[in-house]
Amino acid sequence: MSVSRRGFTAASAAGGFLASVGLMQVDDAIAQGVAPRRGGTLTTMLTPEPPVLQIGVNQQGPTLIAASKIFQGLLKFSPTLEPQPELAQSWTISPDGKEYTFKLQPGVKFHDGTPMTADDVIFSVTKFHFELAPRARAIFSLIDTATAPDPLTVVFTLKQPFEPFLLMFDVTACAIVSKALFDGQDYRQAPAVQRPIGTGPFRFVEWQRGNFIRLERFADYWKPNQPYLDAIIFRIVPDSQSRRLAMETGQAVLAHSNDIEPFDVPALRGRPNLEVMTAGWEYFSPLAWIETNHRVTPLNDVRVRRAMSQAIDRNFITQRLWFGINKPATGPVASTTKFYDPSVTLPPFDPRAAMQLLDAAGLRPNAQGVRATIKHLVLPYGEVWSRLAEYLRQSMRGVGIDLQLESTDAGSWARRIGAWEYETSVNFVYQFGDPTLGVERTYVSSNIQKVTFTNTGGYSNPRVDELFAQARGSADPAVRRQAFSDVQKLLVDDMAQIWLMEMAFPTIADRRLRNVITGGTGIHKSFDDVFLAS
């Protein structure tokens, strides 16, 4: 990849087509006859407390939710994943699908008052996220050249066409950062990581660890007369019942993601002043699984992984623990993700068949009925995940596996998964609209790294690698569909991980709060158009 500054020769002049033009903003509230009201503080919650608020340095859910108010991407996405302008005012794609030209919004400033230019965009894409984020590195390595013909124009030329390229420019995947604040430094240790500075509608003001994070309106925000809110306060409330009480009493006007336990949602849904929404996860399509470390005996035996899968009643999990918010997984690709193959299914819940598989693997029960002892690192994202771990312990015990639960905090959990210091855990990752962007990273052998959200399980199958490479390298949707169909079947045959459920998270808002969910990334939007109606 080369990065340079040169004179502009637009690929679109040779016949490129216009992908999007202009800044088009339709305010849902105006359409409903309610004019936006300026002022007020939005009090919400954040569960669990994130380690930092710098997207790229940390990609965990709580970081993305809060930091997406501080930072922005070039694009945002509709519920049907159509790209829309954000920091990019417009963009064109050359006829051969290799050159992407972005025209940037004029007058954009970082929170320290410095202008955002094409150089910041190129640095963010080709250096910052490329070096920090394995998923970004895999995609941005396809960039042959990145050039800035002028301060408000960026041209990326790819080595080959790559159909889902635009999906990488949402804020959660590639937040635009200031080159001046990071260039030449250790990105993870730079001072700006502790006091984040972006282009978003809200600037970082204060963080009292264990208590709250406060963001305030950025006076020089590039959209005229926005944001409407004066401030956003993210309260850190470890106790789930206290979070529910905050919504019931109005101490908080917004809850999202892991804030409210699924078993508390029905009661809140019945309150007339609250609205419960599950839309806004279309871009992410999170899918949860039991993460198995293939380096650990007996988890390196596919028969054991299959047995563990068949010991689990996924309908019980989704209906009794998540109260119908989620639905059972059928494989490694969510049904809301492009190229999902509905013909691919998991073996059914069948404890008897599970025990037969364990017998075949040579794991006979001892005098206490125990065939194997396996450790399980509990996902520290709230009480429902602890209940899931307890259910899994009981299910495994039913087929002779002693699942020993280990507890930790969110930061330690991420460190241990990244360092391969676990036997099993529960994990969920976002699929980002295309298997190349959000599924491939978990299963290709080239991505076996000591970094969280890579192929930390150590799964390896050369044919799977070939199929993902074929789908990545083709611009033909039919070729990609066949490759992804084949790879889904292989992954299920190998039981590469033990998939549990397709997820959505409830967003619960006071009905006075408007424009909360308007796009395919839901709560991860900038909130520049959110307001409190009188």
PAMITOR-683037 format. One record per residue (C-alpha): residue number from 1; residue in three letters; z, y, x. Coordinates in steps of 0.02 Angstrom, whole numbers, m for minus. Layout:
<recs>
[NUM ALA [Z Y X]];
...
</recs>
This chain:
<recs>
[1 MET [0 0 0]];
[2 SER [m47 170 68]];
[3 VAL [25 335 10]];
[4 SER [m65 498 44]];
[5 ARG [m107 670 m21]];
[6 ARG [m293 710 m41]];
[7 GLY [m418 806 m143]];
[8 PHE [m446 745 m320]];
[9 THR [m597 642 m372]];
[10 ALA [m560 583 m549]];
[11 ALA [m608 406 m589]];
[12 SER [m626 463 m768]];
[13 ALA [m776 567 m717]];
[14 ALA [m866 402 m692]];
[15 GLY [m830 351 m870]];
[16 GLY [m644 314 m878]];
[17 PHE [m571 319 m1051]];
[18 LEU [m429 426 m1115]];
[19 ALA [m276 320 m1142]];
[20 SER [m170 457 m1216]];
[21 VAL [m175 645 m1221]];
[22 GLY [m54 784 m1250]];
[23 LEU [128 787 m1298]];
[24 MET [140 730 m1477]];
[25 GLN [311 731 m1555]];
[26 VAL [345 693 m1736]];
[27 ASP [523 724 m1786]];
[28 ASP [576 594 m1913]];
[29 ALA [710 708 m1979]];
[30 ILE [585 846 m2021]];
[31 ALA [477 717 m2110]];
[32 GLN [630 676 m2215]];
[33 GLY [658 858 m2255]];
[34 VAL [807 881 m2138]];
[35 ALA [786 1015 m2005]];
[36 PRO [866 976 m1836]];
[37 ARG [1032 1062 m1810]];
[38 ARG [1080 1123 m1637]];
[39 GLY [1255 1093 m1572]];
[40 GLY [1392 964 m1578]];
[41 THR [1454 825 m1465]];
[42 LEU [1402 645 m1490]];
[43 THR [1547 529 m1454]];
[44 THR [1496 350 m1423]];
[45 MET [1556 204 m1317]];
[46 LEU [1496 102 m1169]];
[47 THR [1539 m82 m1149]];
[48 PRO [1575 m136 m1015]];
[49 GLU [1596 11 m897]];
[50 PRO [1447 18 m777]];
[51 PRO [1471 20 m588]];
[52 VAL [1353 170 m564]];
[53 LEU [1232 274 m668]];
[54 GLN [1083 264 m551]];
[55 ILE [939 164 m625]];
[56 GLY [862 61 m486]];
[57 VAL [1025 42 m390]];
[58 ASN [1094 m47 m544]];
[59 GLN [993 m122 m687]];
[60 GLN [1132 m187 m799]];
[61 GLY [1128 m143 m983]];
[62 PRO [1267 m12 m987]];
[63 THR [1189 81 m841]];
[64 LEU [1019 87 m928]];
[65 ILE [1094 151 m1091]];
[66 ALA [1190 297 m1017]];
[67 ALA [1072 341 m875]];
[68 SER [920 350 m990]];
[69 LYS [992 516 m1051]];
[70 ILE [996 581 m871]];
[71 PHE [830 510 m808]];
[72 GLN [657 489 m882]];
[73 GLY [502 385 m851]];
[74 LEU [320 434 m856]];
[75 LEU [301 350 m1026]];
[76 LYS [399 291 m1176]];
[77 PHE [347 158 m1302]];
[78 SER [327 140 m1489]];
[79 PRO [399 m7 m1587]];
[80 THR [229 m92 m1566]];
[81 LEU [237 m53 m1378]];
[82 GLU [100 78 m1380]];
[83 PRO [125 197 m1232]];
[84 GLN [175 376 m1274]];
[85 PRO [192 532 m1165]];
[86 GLU [356 571 m1077]];
[87 LEU [348 647 m902]];
[88 ALA [164 604 m904]];
[89 GLN [71 722 m1019]];
[90 SER [m84 613 m1022]];
[91 TRP [m165 472 m924]];
[92 THR [m335 391 m900]];
[93 ILE [m386 218 m842]];
[94 SER [m549 186 m749]];
[95 PRO [m677 67 m826]];
[96 ASP [m638 m68 m697]];
[97 GLY [m453 m61 m744]];
[98 LYS [m397 m23 m566]];
[99 GLU [m368 166 m562]];
[100 TYR [m233 252 m664]];
[101 THR [m228 442 m665]];
[102 PHE [m72 528 m735]];
[103 LYS [m64 713 m778]];
[104 LEU [117 768 m770]];
[105 GLN [209 886 m887]];
[106 PRO [217 1063 m816]];
[107 GLY [381 1151 m786]];
[108 VAL [491 997 m766]];
[109 LYS [647 1024 m662]];
[110 PHE [780 909 m592]];
[111 HIS [959 951 m637]];
[112 ASP [983 1034 m467]];
[113 GLY [847 1160 m513]];
[114 THR [709 1091 m402]];
[115 PRO [538 1058 m480]];
[116 MET [478 881 m513]];
[117 THR [308 852 m436]];
[118 ALA [184 714 m402]];
[119 ASP [270 681 m237]];
[120 ASP [430 633 m329]];
[121 VAL [333 514 m440]];
[122 ILE [247 430 m293]];
[123 PHE [412 415 m199]];
[124 SER [498 341 m353]];
[125 VAL [362 211 m378]];
[126 THR [310 163 m202]];
[127 LYS [476 177 m112]];
[128 PHE [634 196 m217]];
[129 HIS [606 65 m352]];
[130 PHE [490 m37 m241]];
[131 GLU [632 m64 m118]];
[132 LEU [777 m79 m240]];
[133 ALA [712 m180 m387]];
[134 PRO [633 m352 m363]];
[135 ARG [538 m339 m528]];
[136 ALA [466 m169 m480]];
[137 ARG [422 m232 m307]];
[138 ALA [324 m377 m379]];
[139 ILE [219 m260 m487]];
[140 PHE [205 m108 m376]];
[141 SER [147 m215 m230]];
[142 LEU [m18 m219 m325]];
[143 ILE [m42 m34 m286]];
[144 ASP [m170 m8 m149]];
[145 THR [m159 181 m139]];
[146 ALA [m49 313 m221]];
[147 THR [m111 491 m204]];
[148 ALA [m64 665 m264]];
[149 PRO [m223 771 m283]];
[150 ASP [m114 916 m342]];
[151 PRO [71 938 m386]];
[152 LEU [43 883 m567]];
[153 THR [m78 738 m541]];
[154 VAL [m42 561 m480]];
[155 VAL [m174 428 m450]];
[156 PHE [m128 245 m426]];
[157 THR [m269 130 m370]];
[158 LEU [m231 m55 m389]];
[159 LYS [m294 m196 m280]];
[160 GLN [m348 m285 m438]];
[161 PRO [m340 m251 m626]];
[162 PHE [m167 m281 m700]];
[163 GLU [m161 m278 m889]];
[164 PRO [26 m237 m917]];
[165 PHE [37 m101 m782]];
[166 LEU [82 41 m903]];
[167 LEU [232 m56 m968]];
[168 MET [315 m25 m799]];
[169 PHE [333 162 m828]];
[170 ASP [473 165 m955]];
[171 VAL [632 246 m890]];
[172 THR [725 80 m888]];
[173 ALA [595 6 m770]];
[174 CYS [549 158 m664]];
[175 ALA [656 313 m681]];
[176 ILE [584 461 m587]];
[177 VAL [704 520 m452]];
[178 SER [705 666 m331]];
[179 LYS [624 624 m165]];
[180 ALA [729 759 m80]];
[181 LEU [891 673 m132]];
[182 PHE [846 497 m72]];
[183 ASP [708 499 58]];
[184 GLY [770 443 229]];
[185 GLN [936 379 163]];
[186 ASP [1011 214 114]];
[187 TYR [963 223 m69]];
[188 ARG [1117 127 m128]];
[189 GLN [1238 238 m30]];
[190 ALA [1158 409 m56]];
[191 PRO [1275 542 m129]];
[192 ALA [1162 560 m281]];
[193 VAL [1207 384 m335]];
[194 GLN [1383 444 m376]];
[195 ARG [1325 608 m454]];
[196 PRO [1155 564 m529]];
[197 ILE [1023 699 m544]];
[198 GLY [871 672 m654]];
[199 THR [751 767 m767]];
[200 GLY [825 711 m932]];
[201 PRO [896 818 m1072]];
[202 PHE [1075 787 m1018]];
[203 ARG [1153 815 m847]];
[204 PHE [1298 718 m774]];
[205 VAL [1462 816 m779]];
[206 GLU [1613 703 m763]];
[207 TRP [1666 521 m750]];
[208 GLN [1848 472 m769]];
[209 ARG [1843 288 m725]];
[210 GLY [1914 180 m863]];
[211 ASN [1914 327 m983]];
[212 PHE [1749 418 m1014]];
[213 ILE [1582 482 m948]];
[214 ARG [1530 657 m1001]];
[215 LEU [1352 723 m1004]];
[216 GLU [1305 900 m1057]];
[217 ARG [1145 985 m1114]];
[218 PHE [1029 1031 m971]];
[219 ALA [987 1214 m1001]];
[220 ASP [819 1205 m908]];
[221 TYR [756 1049 m997]];
[222 TRP [566 1051 m1006]];
[223 LYS [550 1026 m1195]];
[224 PRO [573 1193 m1284]];
[225 ASN [734 1209 m1386]];
[226 GLN [791 1034 m1344]];
[227 PRO [904 938 m1334]];
[228 TYR [994 978 m1496]];
[229 LEU [1163 906 m1446]];
[230 ASP [1282 1003 m1334]];
[231 ALA [1353 847 m1252]];
[232 ILE [1368 658 m1255]];
[233 ILE [1532 572 m1216]];
[234 PHE [1531 386 m1177]];
[235 ARG [1708 321 m1201]];
[236 ILE [1763 165 m1108]];
[237 VAL [1861 62 m1234]];
[238 PRO [1897 m114 m1169]];
[239 ASP [1973 m181 m1330]];
[240 SER [1847 m234 m1462]];
[241 GLN [1961 m197 m1609]];
[242 SER [1992 m22 m1544]];
[243 ARG [1803 4 m1537]];
[244 ARG [1787 m52 m1717]];
[245 LEU [1929 63 m1768]];
[246 ALA [1844 209 m1680]];
[247 MET [1691 185 m1790]];
[248 GLU [1795 163 m1948]];
[249 THR [1896 321 m1918]];
[250 GLY [1755 430 m1853]];
[251 GLN [1826 445 m1677]];
[252 ALA [1654 383 m1624]];
[253 VAL [1493 411 m1721]];
[254 LEU [1385 284 m1630]];
[255 ALA [1408 105 m1569]];
[256 HIS [1275 m1 m1487]];
[257 SER [1238 m156 m1384]];
[258 ASN [1402 m242 m1342]];
[259 ASP [1517 m112 m1420]];
[260 ILE [1548 m202 m1584]];
[261 GLU [1578 m388 m1587]];
[262 PRO [1456 m480 m1702]];
[263 PHE [1599 m543 m1811]];
[264 ASP [1647 m362 m1849]];
[265 VAL [1472 m309 m1902]];
[266 PRO [1480 m370 m2084]];
[267 ALA [1633 m261 m2119]];
[268 LEU [1553 m106 m2043]];
[269 ARG [1390 m140 m2134]];
[270 GLY [1487 m123 m2296]];
[271 ARG [1549 53 m2258]];
[272 PRO [1442 184 m2350]];
[273 ASN [1452 314 m2209]];
[274 LEU [1382 195 m2078]];
[275 GLU [1207 127 m2048]];
[276 VAL [1178 m38 m1957]];
[277 MET [1011 m59 m1869]];
[278 THR [940 m202 m1765]];
[279 ALA [772 m120 m1725]];
[280 GLY [739 m44 m1555]];
[281 TRP [737 m202 m1447]];
[282 GLU [550 m235 m1458]];
[283 TYR [516 m181 m1279]];
[284 PHE [660 m282 m1208]];
[285 SER [659 m442 m1312]];
[286 PRO [817 m506 m1227]];
[287 LEU [837 m693 m1214]];
[288 ALA [1000 m779 m1164]];
[289 TRP [1022 m943 m1072]];
[290 ILE [1145 m1047 m975]];
[291 GLU [1106 m1004 m795]];
[292 THR [1114 m1163 m690]];
[293 ASN [1123 m1162 m502]];
[294 HIS [996 m1296 m450]];
[295 ARG [1076 m1309 m278]];
[296 VAL [1233 m1387 m355]];
[297 THR [1248 m1573 m394]];
[298 PRO [1225 m1635 m531]];
[299 LEU [1136 m1479 m597]];
[300 ASN [989 m1518 m483]];
[301 ASP [949 m1668 m596]];
[302 VAL [834 m1623 m741]];
[303 ARG [914 m1760 m846]];
[304 VAL [1082 m1673 m833]];
[305 ARG [1008 m1505 m883]];
[306 ARG [920 m1586 m1030]];
[307 ALA [1080 m1672 m1081]];
[308 MET [1175 m1507 m1077]];
[309 SER [1038 m1428 m1183]];
[310 GLN [1048 m1566 m1314]];
[311 ALA [1238 m1551 m1321]];
[312 ILE [1222 m1374 m1390]];
[313 ASP [1203 m1327 m1573]];
[314 ARG [1106 m1164 m1563]];
[315 ASN [1115 m1136 m1749]];
[316 PHE [1304 m1138 m1738]];
[317 ILE [1297 m1008 m1599]];
[318 THR [1181 m890 m1690]];
[319 GLN [1258 m908 m1863]];
[320 ARG [1443 m934 m1830]];
[321 LEU [1466 m830 m1672]];
[322 TRP [1330 m697 m1694]];
[323 PHE [1327 m696 m1886]];
[324 GLY [1139 m706 m1897]];
[325 ILE [1102 m558 m1784]];
[326 ASN [1019 m674 m1657]];
[327 LYS [911 m828 m1680]];
[328 PRO [894 m991 m1582]];
[329 ALA [781 m989 m1430]];
[330 THR [634 m1109 m1428]];
[331 GLY [595 m1091 m1243]];
[332 PRO [585 m965 m1101]];
[333 VAL [480 m834 m1194]];
[334 ALA [548 m739 m1343]];
[335 SER [448 m743 m1504]];
[336 THR [434 m553 m1497]];
[337 THR [355 m556 m1323]];
[338 LYS [167 m558 m1299]];
[339 PHE [91 m732 m1266]];
[340 TYR [236 m825 m1348]];
[341 ASP [177 m1003 m1391]];
[342 PRO [256 m1063 m1555]];
[343 SER [206 m1243 m1518]];
[344 VAL [333 m1250 m1375]];
[345 THR [502 m1310 m1436]];
[346 LEU [665 m1370 m1360]];
[347 PRO [734 m1546 m1388]];
[348 PRO [847 m1546 m1542]];
[349 PHE [1037 m1543 m1544]];
[350 ASP [1083 m1726 m1516]];
[351 PRO [1246 m1768 m1424]];
[352 ARG [1207 m1954 m1427]];
[353 ALA [1040 m1926 m1339]];
[354 ALA [1132 m1811 m1217]];
[355 MET [1253 m1950 m1169]];
[356 GLN [1108 m2072 m1145]];
[357 LEU [1028 m1948 m1024]];
[358 LEU [1192 m1932 m929]];
[359 ASP [1205 m2122 m920]];
[360 ALA [1028 m2128 m850]];
[361 ALA [1077 m1997 m720]];
[362 GLY [1217 m2112 m662]];
[363 LEU [1358 m2004 m732]];
[364 ARG [1471 m2132 m812]];
[365 PRO [1635 m2077 m894]];
[366 ASN [1798 m2108 m801]];
[367 ALA [1960 m2164 m882]];
[368 GLN [1983 m1990 m955]];
[369 GLY [1805 m1988 m1024]];
[370 VAL [1745 m1862 m895]];
[371 ARG [1573 m1890 m818]];
[372 ALA [1563 m1730 m714]];
[373 THR [1659 m1570 m684]];
[374 ILE [1557 m1409 m683]];
[375 LYS [1620 m1230 m662]];
[376 HIS [1566 m1095 m783]];
[377 LEU [1574 m908 m742]];
[378 VAL [1605 m821 m908]];
[379 LEU [1491 m673 m944]];
[380 PRO [1614 m525 m953]];
[381 TYR [1526 m428 m1091]];
[382 GLY [1652 m441 m1231]];
[383 GLU [1749 m561 m1338]];
[384 VAL [1600 m647 m1418]];
[385 TRP [1540 m703 m1246]];
[386 SER [1712 m775 m1213]];
[387 ARG [1700 m866 m1380]];
[388 LEU [1529 m931 m1329]];
[389 ALA [1601 m996 m1166]];
[390 GLU [1739 m1085 m1261]];
[391 TYR [1611 m1162 m1379]];
[392 LEU [1507 m1221 m1231]];
[393 ARG [1664 m1296 m1152]];
[394 GLN [1697 m1394 m1311]];
[395 SER [1516 m1447 m1330]];
[396 MET [1506 m1509 m1151]];
[397 ARG [1673 m1599 m1170]];
[398 GLY [1596 m1691 m1317]];
[399 VAL [1470 m1775 m1201]];
[400 GLY [1590 m1800 m1056]];
[401 ILE [1564 m1643 m952]];
[402 ASP [1720 m1546 m905]];
[403 LEU [1663 m1364 m906]];
[404 GLN [1794 m1262 m814]];
[405 LEU [1793 m1078 m863]];
[406 GLU [1810 m939 m734]];
[407 SER [1839 m757 m781]];
[408 THR [1789 m599 m688]];
[409 ASP [1737 m418 m718]];
[410 ALA [1559 m355 m738]];
[411 GLY [1538 m297 m559]];
[412 SER [1605 m457 m484]];
[413 TRP [1500 m561 m604]];
[414 ALA [1341 m474 m544]];
[415 ARG [1392 m494 m362]];
[416 ARG [1429 m679 m379]];
[417 ILE [1269 m718 m473]];
[418 GLY [1170 m622 m342]];
[419 ALA [1259 m714 m201]];
[420 TRP [1231 m886 m283]];
[421 GLU [1422 m907 m292]];
[422 TYR [1424 m996 m459]];
[423 GLU [1381 m1162 m538]];
[424 THR [1340 m1108 m715]];
[425 SER [1354 m946 m812]];
[426 VAL [1272 m864 m961]];
[427 ASN [1141 m733 m925]];
[428 PHE [1016 m634 m1024]];
[429 VAL [872 m527 m962]];
[430 TYR [742 m416 m1039]];
[431 GLN [562 m474 m1054]];
[432 PHE [481 m300 m1056]];
[433 GLY [338 m342 m1173]];
[434 ASP [243 m462 m1058]];
[435 PRO [294 m625 m970]];
[436 THR [227 m561 m804]];
[437 LEU [352 m418 m810]];
[438 GLY [508 m501 m878]];
[439 VAL [492 m691 m874]];
[440 GLU [402 m733 m711]];
[441 ARG [540 m660 m601]];
[442 THR [665 m793 m657]];
[443 TYR [558 m945 m614]];
[444 VAL [436 m914 m470]];
[445 SER [493 m982 m303]];
[446 SER [438 m824 m211]];
[447 ASN [575 m731 m305]];
[448 ILE [721 m843 m251]];
[449 GLN [831 m705 m182]];
[450 LYS [1014 m661 m165]];
[451 VAL [988 m521 m289]];
[452 THR [1047 m519 m470]];
[453 PHE [911 m546 m602]];
[454 THR [793 m637 m483]];
[455 ASN [770 m825 m475]];
[456 THR [952 m845 m428]];
[457 GLY [955 m1021 m500]];
[458 GLY [838 m1081 m363]];
[459 TYR [714 m1166 m480]];
[460 SER [549 m1213 m397]];
[461 ASN [389 m1292 m461]];
[462 PRO [224 m1256 m370]];
[463 ARG [123 m1278 m529]];
[464 VAL [231 m1149 m618]];
[465 ASP [202 m1031 m472]];
[466 GLU [14 m1058 m488]];
[467 LEU [11 m1026 m675]];
[468 PHE [112 m865 m662]];
[469 ALA [m4 m807 m522]];
[470 GLN [m156 m847 m628]];
[471 ALA [m89 m747 m775]];
[472 ARG [m40 m603 m662]];
[473 GLY [m210 m594 m579]];
[474 SER [m320 m602 m734]];
[475 ALA [m376 m457 m842]];
[476 ASP [m439 m580 m975]];
[477 PRO [m310 m601 m1116]];
[478 ALA [m378 m774 m1157]];
[479 VAL [m351 m835 m979]];
[480 ARG [m177 m760 m977]];
[481 ARG [m132 m838 m1144]];
[482 GLN [m181 m1013 m1085]];
[483 ALA [m86 m994 m922]];
[484 PHE [70 m934 m1012]];
[485 SER [57 m1074 m1139]];
[486 ASP [48 m1203 m1001]];
[487 VAL [192 m1125 m905]];
[488 GLN [304 m1123 m1059]];
[489 LYS [276 m1309 m1083]];
[490 LEU [312 m1347 m900]];
[491 LEU [471 m1244 m896]];
[492 VAL [537 m1334 m1051]];
[493 ASP [492 m1503 m976]];
[494 ASP [589 m1456 m819]];
[495 MET [729 m1374 m921]];
[496 ALA [723 m1240 m786]];
[497 GLN [867 m1153 m873]];
[498 ILE [957 m1194 m1036]];
[499 TRP [891 m1067 m1160]];
[500 LEU [1010 m1020 m1301]];
[501 MET [953 m877 m1411]];
[502 GLU [838 m731 m1439]];
[503 MET [945 m577 m1450]];
[504 ALA [954 m412 m1540]];
[505 PHE [1101 m295 m1534]];
[506 PRO [1167 m195 m1682]];
[507 THR [1161 m7 m1672]];
[508 ILE [1290 66 m1791]];
[509 ALA [1281 252 m1825]];
[510 ASP [1365 379 m1936]];
[511 ARG [1233 428 m2065]];
[512 ARG [1247 610 m2009]];
[513 LEU [1172 560 m1841]];
[514 ARG [983 572 m1852]];
[515 ASN [838 504 m1748]];
[516 VAL [943 372 m1660]];
[517 ILE [813 232 m1663]];
[518 THR [632 292 m1661]];
[519 GLY [543 185 m1531]];
[520 GLY [528 15 m1452]];
[521 THR [670 47 m1329]];
[522 GLY [795 100 m1461]];
[523 ILE [958 164 m1391]];
[524 HIS [880 182 m1217]];
[525 LYS [783 338 m1262]];
[526 SER [827 511 m1195]];
[527 PHE [913 572 m1355]];
[528 ASP [829 742 m1338]];
[529 ASP [785 735 m1524]];
[530 VAL [950 664 m1587]];
[531 PHE [1058 781 m1689]];
[532 LEU [1208 785 m1805]];
[533 ALA [1159 842 m1979]];
[534 SER [1282 954 m2069]];
</recs>
